[in-house]
Amino acid sequence: MTALVYLIPAALLLGLLGLGAFLWSLNSGQFDDLDSAPHRILFDDENEDEGPDDPTESD
């Protein structure tokens, strides 16, 4: 029973930290645009014809 003296405040503190992190993410705009990220993978890159840089090529 004495362990509950330590566990209950620890659980409340972790819960408040999680709630604080969630509220911070809401206020900082983490959840503003949920639609463009999943659709961004479906579109081709605009600079497709340039190709990747060749590290073996010397200037």
C-alpha positions in Angstrom: 0.0 0.0 0.0 2.9 2.4 0.5 3.8 2.0 -3.1 0.6 3.7 -4.0 1.9 6.8 -2.3 4.5 7.0 -5.1 2.6 5.5 -8.0 -0.5 7.7 -7.9 1.4 11.0 -8.0 3.7 9.6 -10.7 0.7 8.5 -12.8 -0.9 11.9 -12.4 2.3 13.7 -13.3 2.8 11.6 -16.4 -0.8 12.2 -17.4 -0.5 15.9 -17.0 2.7 15.9 -19.0 1.0 14.0 -21.8 -2.0 16.4 -21.8 0.4 19.3 -21.8 2.3 17.9 -24.8 -1.0 17.3 -26.7 -2.2 20.8 -26.0 1.1 22.3 -27.0 1.0 20.4 -30.3 -2.5 21.7 -31.0 -1.5 25.3 -30.3 1.7 25.0 -32.4 -0.2 23.9 -35.5 0.8 20.2 -35.7 -2.7 19.1 -36.7 -3.6 22.0 -39.0 -3.1 20.2 -42.3 -3.9 16.5 -42.1 -4.9 16.1 -45.8 -1.9 17.2 -47.9 0.7 14.9 -46.4 -1.0 11.6 -47.5 -1.8 13.1 -51.0 1.8 14.5 -51.5 3.2 11.0 -52.1 0.8 10.5 -55.0 2.2 13.3 -57.1 5.4 13.2 -59.1 8.2 15.6 -58.3 8.5 18.7 -60.5 12.3 18.3 -61.1 12.0 14.7 -62.4 14.2 15.3 -65.5 17.2 16.5 -63.5 17.9 13.1 -61.9 19.9 12.4 -58.8 23.4 13.8 -58.3 26.2 11.5 -59.3 28.8 11.4 -56.6 31.4 9.9 -58.9 31.2 12.8 -61.3 33.9 15.4 -60.8 33.6 19.0 -61.9 
